[in-house]
Every structure is written in C-alpha cells, then in structure tokens.
Amino acid sequence: MTGPSSVQVVGASVAGLATVQTLRRKGFEGRVTVLGAERHPPYDRPPLSKQILAGTWQPEQAHLRSPSDLAALDADFVLGDRAVSLDTAERRVRTAAGRDLSADAVVIATGASPRSLPAEGPTDRVHTLRTVDDALALRDRLLEHRRTVVVGDGVLGAEIAATARTLGADVTLVGPQQTLMNAQLGTEISQLLTGLHRSHGTRLLLGTAVTGTDFAQTGSGGVRLADGELLPAPVTVVAVGCVPETAWLDGSGLELSDGVLCDANGQAAEGIYAVGDVARWARPSTGAPRRLENRTNAMDQATTVAARILGGPRHHDPVPYFWTDQFDARIQVHGLPTPDADLTILEGSVEEHRFVASYQDRGRTVAVLGWNMPKQARQHRSRLLESRAAEAPAA
C-alpha cells in the first residue's frame, strides 16, 4: 500500500506538534499542514497555572520550539483559524475563515475546553485557564484585586490557588471533595496536600457544592453555594475540569462519546486519527477505551500515530503519568491510584515532605507517587511495569 503524500494536523499544541516532529524524524517528506485555533505558535500548557501566572516566565518561554525549529519542519502552520467541520470520507477540514484543507491523512489534536458554571449577570469577572491569554488576563486581575475564589479541588484548581497565594492574593478554594485532589491522590496523600495549602494561608471550603456564579448586582457578586450563600469574589476562577473539543466533529460520523473513539493505536476511521486530550483510545491489555489528559500521554500517542501513518507497527500501552508543582511540593504520579488502594511508603519520610509511595490494589501495584523525590519515583516505576506485565493477556 502506498503511504500518504499529505497529512493535515488539526490542533497546534503538544500533541499536534509532536505528530509533525515524529513524521519528519521518520523521514516523511510529504506536505504537512497544521491548523491552530489560537494565534500563538505551539506552546506548553503546564506552565500556564504556574510560571506564566506567577510572572516568573514570559509567554515566549513556554513556546515548544523556536521559530527556526518550526521552520525546519517545513510545515504550513495556519494559526488563528478554528476547524468547524470534518468530511471524513474526503478527509477535508473546513475552517471558520472558510478554508477547505484536505489531505490523505487527518490527525485530530484539538484538545479540550474548560467546563463552565451557570452564571447570573456578566461573566467578565469569571475566569477559566486553558490558554496563554487566559493566564495573562487572570494574572492582571489577581494583581489588581488581590482576592479570588477558586472553584475546583482538582489539579488545576489547586495549582491556581497555590500560585495566587504566592502572588499575595487572598484565596478561597471551594470544591466538593473532602480533601484536595482526592480522586487523583487518594485520601492519605490528599490530606497532606490539603494541610500544605492551609499552612500557606489558603482558605479551604471543601465538601462544598457550588451552583454557579452571580454578578447580577452591580458592584457585588461572587460564587453561589448550594445552601444559597454567596461568596464575594472580585475575581472568580472556575477549574472544574474539561470536555474534549469535539463539537466541530458533529455530523462527521465519528464516535464522539467523551472524546474521539479510537482503536489501540489511534485510528478513528480510515485515514483519520486522534491524539491527546481529545482522544479516547482502546487499551491493548483490556480493550476498554480511556481518555487521559496529560502532556506525556499526548506526546506518546503522537509518536504512535505518526508511526502508524507511515505504515510502521507500534504498540501503545503507556503508564499514565502526571505531575504538579504547588508551593514547595513537586508531586509526580506514575499510574492511576484507586480510591481503595493501600499506601506504602517505599523510601523517604512523609513528615519531612520527601518520600516515594506505592499504591497497592488487590496485590497489584497500580501507581507510584513521588513527593519531592522525582528521580527515586522513576526508579520505583519498575514495580508498576512488572504489575502491568503480569496482568497482560498472553500473546
């Protein structure tokens, strides 16, 4: 079978750029077009809630590649124009500006969009954080008002709260869980993180439901709690998760339940692939589809899809991984902790906030966590790989 002579990548962030880089590294010489909804060149998102929001980095420092490196890829970057539809059979993408972009292969890498909350009145005082422009706008408001309510007790909400406190803002964080990041870290570690935030002066209203924001009254307003209380907030940040950016794919014929459904190597239809936050891939070990929102997964999927486009086999079943930096804590998680997992400290000391822990579920290691011990956590990751090998079906 003759390989494709052209590839259209829809999405100009980590997953989209990594796809292009891998194609070129593997010798693809055909035409490559990259369509990006934002006007900015490809940049990294993890620094948005930390270095960019804190002001320790300029936006250019988050760029994934220099202008000369991007030029060396010999790809046509069409930025500031959003995809609005996909003709799957013709592999043609229509954009908001009226462009028709077609190719032999299309890679969907449109990421995810922040969830919102029901709002009464104007929403100009309600912020989400997904783009560099979001981060710069939020920073300006925090420096102006020095007080905020953050809605969301997951990774992003906790990171924004930590950064806002380092800027000297009065911070209240509201969320339904009893402890910060409980779903991602389990009870014991999330309790430790919750204590860290309290020790730095974050006001925590946990186990608290939010019904929306209310700025209907001029000069007042804030976050409305389920019991009717209104938390005054000159600046409100909503960090209650994301939804995959698939609305533009309605009518394409692709299966779009919680992201673009793909096989175990990223193919959604003939000549159509999806990578990153927007993609839900079948796991080779179980066949169950799963969508992961993290940078490492996006890059690994991009490498897999590029290899598949070029006709090369590639097995994709990576260990999920994410990290978060909050105050003086650098937390890295390999695998997926489960709520009922048993926690074991492998080395270091919880009291000294420097340790590695493993999560055991029914005799299997399902995750390894490092708290200010990144190198050691990577070393203990081998336990997780051994458990995954043991559960894999025989070939």
Secondary structure, 3 states (H helix, E strand, C coil): CCCCCEEEEECCCHHHHHHHHHHHHCCCCCEEEEEECCCCCCECCHHHHCHHHHCCCCHHHHECCCHHHHHHCCCEEEECCCEEEEECCCCEEEECCCCEEECCEEEECCCEEECCCCEECCCCCEECCCCHHHHHHHHHHHHHHCEEEEECCCHHHHHHHHHHHHCCCEEEEEECCCCCCHHHHHHHHHHHHHHHHHHCCCEEEECCCEEEEECCCCCCCEEEECCCCEEECCCEEECCCEEECCHHHCCCCCCCCCCEEECCCCEEECCEEECHHHEEEECCCCCCEECCCCHHHHHHHHHHHHHHHCCCCCCCCCCCEEEEEECCEEEEEEECCCCCCEEEEEEEECCCCEEEEEEEECCEEEEEEEECCHHHHHHHHHHHHHHHHHHCCCC
